[in-house]
Amino acid sequence: MPTYSFLSLLREGFTGHKGWTPAWRFPDPKPAYDAVIIGGGGHGLATAYYLAKLHGMRNIAVIEKGWIGGGNAGRNTTIIRSNYLEDASAAIYEHALKLWEGLGRELNYNIMMSHRGVMNLAHDEGEARVLKRRTEANRLNGIDTEWLDAKQVKEFCPPINISAGSRFPVLGATLQRRGGVNRHDAVVWGYARAADVMGVDIIQNCEVTGIKVEAGVVTGISTSRGDIRTPKVASVAAGHTSIIANMVGVRLPIQSHPLQAWVSEPVKPLIPCVVMSNAVHAYVSQSDKGELVMGAGIDPHNSYTQRGGLDTIEHSLAALIELFPMFSRLRLLRQWGGIVDTCPDASPIITKTKVKGFYINAGWGTGGWKATPGSGHAFADLVARDEPNAIAAPFSVERFSSGALVAEHGAAAVAH
Ligand SMILES: Cc1cc2nc3c(=O)[nH]c(=O)nc-3n(C[C@H](O)[C@H](O)[C@H](O)COP(=O)(O)OP(=O)(O)OC[C@H]3O[C@@H](n4cnc5c(N)ncnc54)[C@H](O)[C@@H]3O)c2cc1C
């Protein structure tokens, strides 16, 4: 991996930046690999990194139909927390949060991790009871959630409107201080560079168009750049998972929906933390550039268009202006959408399938970014050993027939 001294940085600055080398290779696909990962988002690249690093699987490829990080990885608002209700969820999200805490150092890449705290607001007594219960459940799982009353909420986030006459009165909030945000591109690039150094081929502009199966066993894939032989195919295609699974006749209880976000013009530091409100379907944080990063719940319709409707944004903006009246004077800079893969119990699927050698990691819906390292770590273990570890096991697709759901609609929150 190249390193640059201060002098070489200076020289590049004065000579037109001609000496930079790419951070990862752009290889052509080989005829065969030991495993192929479909999807070059955060989860796919993390899976490749842990497969190479922890399981010694280096003759592997990540196949991405666009560019790495061009899907939800590059579109999400990067809220990270682990304060989910169920033990199984707490285990995987907390596993991820612990990995996030050391990831910049591990990848030798500045992922701009900021543990600025995430607050989830309660606007009525019922919501307050539910959030307090979750606080207790989190503490039993060793997760750092605390309950703040309205005055403490205001102290932690001074611009918030807690007046009793407000349309959305703030009764209190949960706070996870270790929660926060990071930089999505940097995470994708950090994982890509580290996987590439270990020999993983990252193949962009290459769409998987088919999966070859003989006698119930995976033998390879077809792509827009030719066929590849492989005994293991690991799908990490987020909003497009149902299309991939359909290639081998696997049906999943996943629906794909648009999820939108938007940013304001940049302003001076204003919001010191992440604020989320499940009931009003809105959340906000501030980027290092000064933009207010805001988001909503999913658009209700199914779609693959990576765009949503203005009514969803309008609803969330109206709520945010109630909570932060000063936002009414801001102009919006841009808006975008991604396609998220939602499950009926608001929990992910990490699973083997009825087709030997075909594995799925999906269903993270509106909240998978926070899980990226933990998801990649657990999925790599499943793909390498053909058995789920204790963290992945509760998320098998079998739960939809056994009834052992991991119901997280409350903690999965507005969007995340
Ligand atoms: C607007 C928005 C805000 C969000 N905010 C948050 C948040 O604050 N916190 C949080 O935890 N989560 C958030 N999420 C959810 C989070 O982004 C996703 O759960 C997570 O990124 C999904 O994993 P991924 O990064 O691997 O997905 P992706 O980046 O979508 O990766 C999947 C990849 O598969 C590729 N692919 C699909 N089909 C094929 C094919 N046939 N061949 C080859 N490649 C293919 C796609 O091009 C894509 O690059 C948000 C999502 C959106 C859209």
The ligand as a MOL file (V3000), in Angstrom:
LIG
                    3D

  0  0  0     0  0            999 V3000
M  V30 BEGIN CTAB
M  V30 COUNTS 53 58 0 0 0
M  V30 BEGIN ATOM
M  V30 1 C -31.3230 7.4610 2.3240 0
M  V30 2 C -30.8210 6.3560 3.1950 0
M  V30 3 C -30.4420 6.6280 4.4980 0
M  V30 4 C -29.9730 5.6080 5.3120 0
M  V30 5 N -29.5030 5.9310 6.5470 0
M  V30 6 C -28.9980 4.9650 7.3560 0
M  V30 7 C -28.4740 5.3230 8.6280 0
M  V30 8 O -28.4240 6.5070 8.9950 0
M  V30 9 N -28.0020 4.3240 9.4190 0
M  V30 10 C -28.0480 3.0300 9.0410 0
M  V30 11 O -27.6390 2.1700 9.8260 0
M  V30 12 N -28.5010 2.6520 7.8170 0
M  V30 13 C -28.9840 3.5950 6.9730 0
M  V30 14 N -29.4680 3.2520 5.7320 0
M  V30 15 C -29.4830 1.8370 5.3290 0
M  V30 16 C -28.1310 1.3730 4.8300 0
M  V30 17 O -27.6490 2.2700 3.8560 0
M  V30 18 C -28.2270 -0.0320 4.2160 0
M  V30 19 O -28.8970 -0.9040 5.0940 0
M  V30 20 C -26.8540 -0.6310 3.9310 0
M  V30 21 O -25.9900 0.3210 3.3540 0
M  V30 22 C -27.0280 -1.8220 2.9780 0
M  V30 23 O -25.8330 -2.5270 2.7840 0
M  V30 24 P -24.7710 -2.2040 1.6230 0
M  V30 25 O -24.0000 -1.0210 2.0490 0
M  V30 26 O -23.9660 -3.3750 1.3660 0
M  V30 27 O -25.7490 -1.8990 0.4080 0
M  V30 28 P -25.4580 -1.2620 -1.0210 0
M  V30 29 O -24.4620 -0.1630 -0.9350 0
M  V30 30 O -26.7890 -0.9300 -1.6200 0
M  V30 31 O -24.7650 -2.4720 -1.7880 0
M  V30 32 C -25.4220 -3.3990 -2.6160 0
M  V30 33 C -24.7100 -3.3880 -3.9470 0
M  V30 34 O -25.1690 -4.4730 -4.7340 0
M  V30 35 C -25.0370 -4.0720 -6.0790 0
M  V30 36 N -25.8330 -4.9660 -6.9330 0
M  V30 37 C -27.1800 -5.1270 -6.9500 0
M  V30 38 N -27.5260 -6.0130 -7.8800 0
M  V30 39 C -26.3690 -6.4440 -8.4680 0
M  V30 40 C -26.0760 -7.3550 -9.5190 0
M  V30 41 N -27.0390 -8.0240 -10.1830 0
M  V30 42 N -24.7720 -7.5430 -9.8720 0
M  V30 43 C -23.7780 -6.8930 -9.2200 0
M  V30 44 N -24.0130 -5.9990 -8.2380 0
M  V30 45 C -25.2890 -5.7910 -7.8700 0
M  V30 46 C -25.5710 -2.6380 -6.0590 0
M  V30 47 O -25.1620 -1.9040 -7.1840 0
M  V30 48 C -24.9820 -2.1170 -4.7600 0
M  V30 49 O -23.7780 -1.3980 -4.9360 0
M  V30 50 C -29.9310 4.2600 4.8580 0
M  V30 51 C -30.2950 3.9790 3.5280 0
M  V30 52 C -30.7320 5.0110 2.7060 0
M  V30 53 C -31.1110 4.7020 1.2900 0
M  V30 END ATOM
M  V30 BEGIN BOND
M  V30 1 1 1 2
M  V30 2 1 2 3
M  V30 3 2 2 52
M  V30 4 2 3 4
M  V30 5 1 4 5
M  V30 6 1 4 50
M  V30 7 2 5 6
M  V30 8 1 6 7
M  V30 9 1 6 13
M  V30 10 2 7 8
M  V30 11 1 7 9
M  V30 12 1 9 10
M  V30 13 2 10 11
M  V30 14 1 10 12
M  V30 15 2 12 13
M  V30 16 1 13 14
M  V30 17 1 14 15
M  V30 18 1 14 50
M  V30 19 1 15 16
M  V30 20 1 16 17
M  V30 21 1 16 18
M  V30 22 1 18 19
M  V30 23 1 18 20
M  V30 24 1 20 21
M  V30 25 1 20 22
M  V30 26 1 22 23
M  V30 27 1 23 24
M  V30 28 2 24 25
M  V30 29 1 24 26
M  V30 30 1 24 27
M  V30 31 1 27 28
M  V30 32 2 28 29
M  V30 33 1 28 30
M  V30 34 1 28 31
M  V30 35 1 31 32
M  V30 36 1 32 33
M  V30 37 1 33 34
M  V30 38 1 33 48
M  V30 39 1 34 35
M  V30 40 1 35 36
M  V30 41 1 35 46
M  V30 42 1 36 37
M  V30 43 1 36 45
M  V30 44 2 37 38
M  V30 45 1 38 39
M  V30 46 1 39 40
M  V30 47 2 39 45
M  V30 48 1 40 41
M  V30 49 2 40 42
M  V30 50 1 42 43
M  V30 51 2 43 44
M  V30 52 1 44 45
M  V30 53 1 46 47
M  V30 54 1 46 48
M  V30 55 1 48 49
M  V30 56 2 50 51
M  V30 57 1 51 52
M  V30 58 1 52 53
M  V30 END BOND
M  V30 END CTAB
M  END
